[in-house]
Amino acid sequence: MIYLASQSPRRAELLQQIGVSFHQLACEIDETPFHVEAPAEYVLRMAREKAAAGWQALVTRDSAKIPMLAADTTVVCNDQILGKPQNANDARRMLRMLSGKTHQVMTAVAVTDGSQLKTELSVTDVVFNDLPDSLVDDYIASGEPMDKAGAYGIQGYGAVLVASLSGSYSGVVGLPLMETARLLSDFNVPFWQAC
């Protein structure tokens, strides 16, 4: 049993997929990148801060002290971090930037038990098709891009935008399962268990 410092239904589904029992816990942190912060450093810092905030919430509530898992995903194109779009125009800008190009999806995972904190980083290359304006407009009209880093979700309608990927599909969705299982093993948390 662990805590998941996320309300993401996608991360919950991925943990269930590998048979990990968990409780979800909402953790709010400031996700603003530092002025000259490399994307990999940023996503690792976000995962560490979410795990630490989740652990602090357990301490404050005097809850059971079981490992806390957190993750953060960002889309990177030309070394630029693409977070969640502010509005439809911002989503359109991001999708036009990704059209016909290769970008990276970085997902960092952090686990803490209060005495140690360990992290893993997954980096996946994703190639987008050339996106006609009409497809971009239809995709934005679906509403799916608005709460997704880089303005797309590979596990939803956004799958048709992707020509190929090299790396972790689950990492692009939001929780790289190989890295997650490796971290959980370090904390003696079993996977492949009935939930």
Residue frames relative to the residue before (quaternion, step in Angstrom):
aa qw qx qy qz dx dy dz
M 1.0000 0.0000 0.0000 0.0000 0.00 0.00 0.00
I 0.0041 0.7789 -0.6266 0.0252 3.55 -1.04 0.89
Y 0.3927 -0.6182 0.5921 0.3362 3.50 -1.41 -0.12
L 0.2168 -0.7340 0.6303 0.1300 3.54 -1.17 0.75
A 0.2615 -0.7827 0.5501 0.1280 3.57 -0.53 1.22
S 0.6023 0.5059 -0.3712 0.4935 3.54 0.60 1.20
Q 0.2913 -0.7272 0.5907 0.1935 3.55 -1.17 0.62
S 0.3857 0.7551 -0.4586 0.2659 3.59 1.29 0.12
P 0.3854 -0.7210 0.5216 0.2442 3.60 -0.70 1.02
R 0.6112 0.5604 -0.3532 0.4331 3.60 1.12 -0.62
R 0.6661 0.4773 -0.3096 0.4823 3.60 0.92 -0.83
A 0.6208 0.5363 -0.3418 0.4584 3.58 1.02 -0.73
E 0.6580 0.5065 -0.3104 0.4627 3.60 0.91 -0.88
L 0.6623 0.5061 -0.3146 0.4542 3.59 0.97 -0.81
L 0.6362 0.5027 -0.3339 0.4807 3.60 1.01 -0.73
Q 0.6333 0.5195 -0.3277 0.4708 3.58 1.00 -0.79
Q 0.6043 0.5875 -0.3467 0.4116 3.57 1.04 -0.81
I 0.7665 0.3200 -0.1934 0.5222 3.60 1.01 -0.73
G 0.5710 -0.6756 0.3485 0.3099 3.56 1.22 0.51
V 0.4187 0.6791 -0.4942 0.3453 3.58 0.99 0.82
S 0.3290 -0.7296 0.5673 0.1937 3.59 -0.87 0.99
F 0.1041 0.8133 -0.5604 0.1172 3.58 -0.85 0.93
H 0.2609 -0.6728 0.6602 0.2083 3.49 -1.46 0.27
Q 0.3357 -0.7351 0.5486 0.2143 3.58 -0.99 0.79
L 0.0791 -0.7774 0.6240 -0.0094 3.51 -1.14 0.82
A 0.3528 -0.7343 0.5379 0.2168 3.60 -0.78 0.97
C 0.0051 -0.7864 0.6172 -0.0259 3.58 -0.95 0.93
E 0.1283 -0.7936 0.5928 0.0481 3.55 -0.64 1.12
I 0.0628 0.7701 -0.6321 0.0593 3.56 -0.88 0.99
D 0.5549 -0.5563 0.4839 0.3853 3.55 -1.30 0.21
E 0.1588 -0.8296 0.5323 0.0565 3.59 -0.52 1.17
T 0.3528 0.7437 -0.4938 0.2805 3.59 1.19 0.46
P 0.4073 -0.7023 0.5183 0.2686 3.61 -0.78 0.95
F 0.5106 -0.6001 0.5095 0.3457 3.55 -1.19 0.56
H 0.7143 -0.4960 0.2884 0.4007 3.57 -1.22 0.54
V 0.8136 0.0774 -0.0336 0.5753 3.63 0.73 -0.92
E 0.2862 0.7773 -0.5018 0.2494 3.58 0.76 1.07
A 0.4171 -0.6984 0.5236 0.2534 3.57 -0.77 1.04
P 0.6215 -0.5825 0.3635 0.3773 3.62 -1.01 0.72
A 0.6594 0.5004 -0.3248 0.4574 3.64 0.89 -0.83
E 0.6449 0.5063 -0.3204 0.4745 3.59 0.99 -0.80
Y 0.6337 0.5471 -0.3200 0.4434 3.57 1.01 -0.85
V 0.7193 0.4515 -0.2726 0.4522 3.60 0.70 -1.06
L 0.6249 0.5167 -0.3366 0.4788 3.61 1.09 -0.65
R 0.6439 0.5134 -0.3232 0.4662 3.60 0.99 -0.81
M 0.6395 0.5286 -0.3316 0.4491 3.58 0.96 -0.83
A 0.6637 0.4977 -0.3108 0.4639 3.61 0.89 -0.90
R 0.6519 0.5086 -0.3189 0.4632 3.61 0.95 -0.86
E 0.6812 0.4928 -0.2950 0.4540 3.59 0.89 -0.93
K 0.6316 0.5140 -0.3361 0.4732 3.61 1.03 -0.70
A 0.6517 0.5061 -0.3176 0.4671 3.60 0.94 -0.86
A 0.6667 0.4995 -0.2995 0.4651 3.57 0.95 -0.88
A 0.6482 0.5069 -0.3155 0.4727 3.59 0.99 -0.82
G 0.6420 0.5172 -0.3184 0.4680 3.57 1.01 -0.78
W 0.6529 0.5071 -0.3128 0.4676 3.56 0.96 -0.87
Q 0.6450 0.5209 -0.3206 0.4582 3.58 0.97 -0.85
A 0.6202 0.5350 -0.3387 0.4631 3.59 1.07 -0.72
L 0.6273 0.5242 -0.3352 0.4684 3.60 1.05 -0.72
V 0.6505 0.5183 -0.3101 0.4605 3.56 0.95 -0.92
T 0.6619 0.5206 -0.2966 0.4504 3.57 0.93 -0.95
R 0.7311 0.4127 -0.2261 0.4940 3.57 0.99 -0.87
D 0.3414 -0.7444 0.4892 0.2998 3.56 1.31 -0.20
S 0.2791 0.7709 -0.5103 0.2597 3.56 1.05 0.89
A 0.7031 -0.4361 0.3456 0.4428 3.54 -1.34 0.19
K 0.3331 -0.7584 0.5332 0.1718 3.54 -0.91 0.95
I 0.2014 0.7428 -0.6012 0.2148 3.53 0.15 1.37
P 0.6913 -0.5081 0.2877 0.4257 3.63 -1.09 0.51
M 0.2757 -0.7381 0.6032 0.1239 3.51 -1.19 0.82
L 0.1172 -0.7856 0.6062 0.0407 3.58 -0.78 1.07
A 0.0187 0.7784 -0.6270 0.0251 3.56 -1.00 0.87
A 0.0720 -0.7880 0.6101 0.0396 3.56 -1.20 0.48
D 0.0668 -0.7649 0.6375 0.0636 3.51 -1.28 0.41
T 0.1444 -0.7873 0.5978 0.0449 3.54 -1.03 0.89
T 0.0422 0.7791 -0.6253 0.0147 3.53 -1.04 0.80
V 0.3393 -0.6994 0.5947 0.2050 3.51 -1.27 0.60
V 0.1059 -0.8083 0.5792 0.0078 3.55 -0.88 1.01
C 0.0431 0.7754 -0.6274 0.0568 3.57 -0.83 1.03
N 0.8306 -0.0448 -0.0276 0.5544 3.57 -0.66 1.14
D 0.6675 -0.5282 0.2670 0.4519 3.57 1.00 0.97
Q 0.5517 0.5779 -0.4063 0.4433 3.59 1.23 0.34
I 0.3720 -0.7206 0.5464 0.2094 3.58 -0.89 1.00
L 0.1167 -0.7811 0.6117 0.0455 3.55 -0.80 1.07
G 0.1612 -0.8049 0.5683 0.0565 3.56 -0.33 1.26
K 0.7357 -0.3254 0.2924 0.5171 3.54 -1.16 -0.61
P 0.4981 -0.6762 0.4423 0.3147 3.61 -0.88 0.84
Q 0.5033 -0.6590 0.4829 0.2815 3.54 -1.14 0.75
N 0.7832 -0.0761 0.1080 0.6076 3.56 1.10 -0.78
A 0.7491 -0.3966 0.2705 0.4565 3.60 -1.29 -0.01
N 0.6492 0.5145 -0.3312 0.4518 3.62 0.97 -0.76
D 0.6382 0.5111 -0.3206 0.4782 3.57 1.06 -0.74
A 0.6250 0.5216 -0.3318 0.4766 3.60 1.02 -0.77
R 0.6452 0.5184 -0.3148 0.4647 3.58 0.97 -0.86
R 0.6311 0.5327 -0.3276 0.4589 3.60 0.98 -0.84
M 0.6791 0.4907 -0.2953 0.4591 3.59 0.88 -0.93
L 0.6821 0.4888 -0.2996 0.4539 3.58 0.84 -0.94
R 0.6202 0.5148 -0.3429 0.4824 3.61 1.06 -0.68
M 0.6366 0.5314 -0.3256 0.4542 3.60 1.03 -0.79
L 0.7173 0.4520 -0.2480 0.4688 3.61 1.00 -0.83
S 0.5101 0.6927 -0.4029 0.3126 3.59 1.18 -0.56
G 0.8642 0.0907 -0.0965 0.4854 3.55 -0.86 1.07
K 0.6726 0.4953 -0.2848 0.4703 3.59 1.25 0.15
T 0.4431 -0.6196 0.5658 0.3156 3.49 -1.44 0.12
H 0.0054 0.7734 -0.6339 0.0085 3.55 -0.99 0.88
Q 0.4188 -0.6855 0.5310 0.2697 3.55 -1.29 0.13
V 0.1667 -0.7148 0.6658 0.1340 3.51 -1.24 0.66
M 0.1020 -0.7960 0.5965 0.0127 3.55 -0.66 1.16
T 0.0166 0.7714 -0.6358 0.0211 3.54 -0.87 1.00
A 0.1510 -0.7688 0.6188 0.0573 3.52 -0.83 1.10
V 0.1491 -0.7572 0.6316 0.0735 3.53 -1.12 0.80
A 0.0478 -0.7833 0.6197 0.0067 3.57 -1.02 0.86
V 0.0499 -0.7679 0.6382 0.0236 3.56 -1.09 0.78
T 0.0080 0.7873 -0.6163 0.0168 3.55 -1.02 0.88
D 0.1806 -0.7491 0.6230 0.1341 3.53 -1.28 0.52
G 0.6702 -0.5016 0.2818 0.4689 3.56 1.27 0.40
S 0.7523 0.3265 -0.2114 0.5317 3.58 1.12 -0.53
Q 0.7851 0.0756 -0.0697 0.6108 3.58 1.17 -0.48
L 0.1429 -0.7575 0.6318 0.0808 3.52 -1.25 0.54
K 0.0413 -0.8022 0.5955 -0.0139 3.58 -0.76 1.07
T 0.1537 -0.7966 0.5817 0.0586 3.54 -1.14 0.72
E 0.1094 -0.7287 0.6699 0.0905 3.50 -1.40 0.39
L 0.1728 -0.7737 0.6019 0.0957 3.56 -1.18 0.62
S 0.1312 -0.7641 0.6295 0.0518 3.55 -0.94 0.99
V 0.0414 -0.7832 0.6203 0.0055 3.57 -0.89 0.96
T 0.0445 -0.8054 0.5901 -0.0334 3.56 -0.69 1.14
D 0.3162 -0.7166 0.5912 0.1923 3.55 -1.01 0.88
V 0.0630 -0.7920 0.6072 -0.0057 3.56 -0.80 1.06
V 0.1857 -0.7759 0.5969 0.0844 3.57 -0.87 1.01
F 0.2371 -0.7692 0.5812 0.1200 3.55 -0.81 1.06
N 0.4970 -0.5840 0.5477 0.3347 3.54 -1.27 0.52
D 0.5562 -0.5054 0.4964 0.4345 3.56 -1.33 0.08
L 0.2093 -0.8168 0.5315 0.0808 3.58 -0.66 1.11
P 0.3235 -0.7313 0.5611 0.2138 3.60 -0.60 1.06
D 0.6417 -0.5488 0.3739 0.3837 3.57 -1.13 0.65
S 0.6393 0.5395 -0.3358 0.4330 3.60 0.98 -0.82
L 0.6473 0.5077 -0.3191 0.4706 3.61 1.02 -0.76
V 0.6269 0.5269 -0.3250 0.4730 3.57 1.01 -0.84
D 0.6692 0.5014 -0.3001 0.4591 3.60 0.89 -0.94
D 0.6630 0.4986 -0.3078 0.4659 3.59 0.94 -0.86
Y 0.6522 0.5163 -0.3184 0.4546 3.57 0.98 -0.82
I 0.6445 0.5022 -0.3168 0.4817 3.59 0.97 -0.83
A 0.6429 0.5320 -0.3222 0.4471 3.60 1.00 -0.83
S 0.5930 0.5743 -0.3685 0.4274 3.62 1.16 -0.49
G 0.4391 -0.7105 0.4392 0.3308 3.58 1.22 -0.49
E 0.5056 0.6981 -0.4078 0.3013 3.59 1.19 -0.38
P 0.6762 0.5308 -0.3337 0.3868 3.66 0.83 -0.77
M 0.5974 0.6737 -0.3461 0.2635 3.56 1.08 -0.70
D 0.7763 0.2701 -0.1924 0.5361 3.64 1.09 -0.40
K 0.5766 0.5833 -0.3644 0.4410 3.56 1.21 0.54
A 0.5046 -0.6133 0.5121 0.3272 3.56 -1.06 0.79
G 0.8164 0.1968 -0.1700 0.5156 3.58 -0.91 0.93
A 0.4727 -0.7216 0.3964 0.3143 3.58 1.34 0.16
Y 0.7372 0.3259 -0.2892 0.5163 3.61 1.01 0.71
G 0.2106 -0.7489 0.6144 0.1313 3.51 -1.31 0.49
I 0.3624 -0.7660 0.4904 0.2033 3.58 -0.47 1.20
Q 0.6661 0.5147 -0.2985 0.4497 3.58 1.16 -0.57
G 0.7083 0.4048 -0.2470 0.5230 3.60 1.29 -0.06
Y 0.8297 -0.1217 0.1342 0.5280 3.53 -1.07 -0.86
G 0.6049 0.6126 -0.3369 0.3813 3.57 1.12 -0.72
A 0.4647 0.6858 -0.4450 0.3403 3.61 1.22 -0.22
V 0.6635 0.5201 -0.3226 0.4303 3.62 1.02 -0.68
L 0.5887 0.5748 -0.3706 0.4309 3.60 1.24 -0.21
V 0.6846 0.5233 -0.2591 0.4363 3.57 1.20 -0.65
A 0.3037 -0.7526 0.5607 0.1642 3.56 -0.80 1.07
S 0.7777 -0.1739 0.1479 0.5857 3.59 0.97 -0.86
L 0.0975 -0.7684 0.6221 0.1144 3.52 -1.35 0.15
S 0.1720 -0.7486 0.6331 0.0957 3.50 -1.28 0.56
G 0.6551 0.4519 -0.3516 0.4930 3.55 -0.34 1.28
S 0.7568 -0.3837 0.3048 0.4326 3.54 -1.12 -0.76
Y 0.3650 -0.7215 0.5471 0.2165 3.58 -0.60 1.14
S 0.6771 0.4868 -0.3094 0.4570 3.60 0.86 -0.91
G 0.5919 0.5612 -0.3574 0.4549 3.58 1.18 -0.53
V 0.6417 0.5036 -0.3176 0.4834 3.57 1.06 -0.75
V 0.6343 0.5178 -0.3266 0.4721 3.59 1.06 -0.71
G 0.6777 -0.5219 0.2852 0.4325 3.60 1.08 -0.63
L 0.7884 0.1451 -0.1127 0.5870 3.61 1.25 -0.01
P 0.2371 -0.7909 0.5448 0.1467 3.63 -0.18 1.21
L 0.3651 -0.8065 0.4243 0.1903 3.54 -0.34 1.27
M 0.6180 0.5307 -0.3691 0.4474 3.62 0.97 -0.66
E 0.6849 0.4747 -0.2809 0.4761 3.58 0.85 -0.96
T 0.6325 0.5344 -0.3279 0.4549 3.58 1.02 -0.80
A 0.6623 0.5008 -0.3044 0.4668 3.59 0.89 -0.92
R 0.6382 0.5283 -0.3275 0.4543 3.59 1.00 -0.80
L 0.6636 0.4921 -0.3025 0.4753 3.59 0.95 -0.86
L 0.6580 0.5118 -0.3181 0.4516 3.57 0.89 -0.90
S 0.6129 0.5456 -0.3445 0.4561 3.59 1.05 -0.72
D 0.6196 0.5498 -0.3359 0.4482 3.59 1.07 -0.75
F 0.7344 0.3652 -0.2098 0.5323 3.58 1.20 -0.55
N 0.4967 -0.6965 0.3927 0.3377 3.58 1.30 0.41
V 0.4200 0.6635 -0.4964 0.3700 3.55 1.05 0.82
P 0.3289 -0.7756 0.5012 0.1975 3.61 -0.56 1.09
F 0.1575 -0.7245 0.6547 0.1472 3.53 -1.29 0.42
W 0.7203 0.3797 -0.3428 0.4684 3.58 -1.32 0.18
Q 0.4572 0.6464 -0.4713 0.3885 3.57 1.07 0.78
A 0.5385 -0.5855 0.4785 0.3718 3.57 -1.15 0.48
C 0.3142 -0.7669 0.5317 0.1743 3.58 -0.80 0.99
